[in-house]
Amino acid sequence: MLSNLQRLQALIEDGQLITSALIGSPVAPALLLNARDAPEFEREWLRVDRVLAKLNNSVEPPEVTAIRKAAYLKTFEVAQEPEFAACVSEDFGLIAAALAIDYSDPWLTGLWLSYRAGVFPGSKINLSTEKLQATI
């Protein structure tokens, strides 16, 4: 049986999550990134990042690094935009870091559920009461 981290990496590498539909038109990556400049999004993203860094003692497990790299490579393959690929990679790094330590957060689960639905997470994330681990 695959772990949640293994399932997540397989979903990325198999092209089931990061597709041209997620990105939209060739000009969409810049527009999508601009939508994330909203203070609420940045505040929540940084909050989750700080919590995970503290819980992980600022050490990223190798499985998380592998998922982050796979997300970057797949996104760059599809979008040909390094800044956009880095953004997606960082999101999947947060998701993977949480899975690695069995951490769940309503905002982070909402971020993941956006990707799972084929929608690039924008300025407003729908909070979810589901446990992150149960949604992979």
Stockholm file with secondary structure:
# STOCKHOLM 1.0

chainA/1-136         MLSNLQRLQALIEDGQLITSALIGSPVAPALLLNARDAPEFEREWLRVDRVLAKLNNSVEPPEVTAIRKAAYLKTFEVAQEPEFAACVSEDFGLIAAALAIDYSDPWLTGLWLSYRAGVFPGSKINLSTEKLQATI
#=GR chainA/1-136 SS CCCHHHHHHHHHHTTSSSCHHHHCSTTHHHHHHHHTTSHHHHHHHHHHHHHHHHHTTTCCCHHHHHHHHHHHHHHHHHHCCHHHHHHHHHHHHHHHHHHHTTCCCHHHHHHHHHHHTTCCCCSCCCCCCSCHHHHC
#=GC SS_cons         CCCHHHHHHHHHHTTSSSCHHHHCSTTHHHHHHHHTTSHHHHHHHHHHHHHHHHHTTTCCCHHHHHHHHHHHHHHHHHHCCHHHHHHHHHHHHHHHHHHHTTCCCHHHHHHHHHHHTTCCCCSCCCCCCSCHHHHC
//
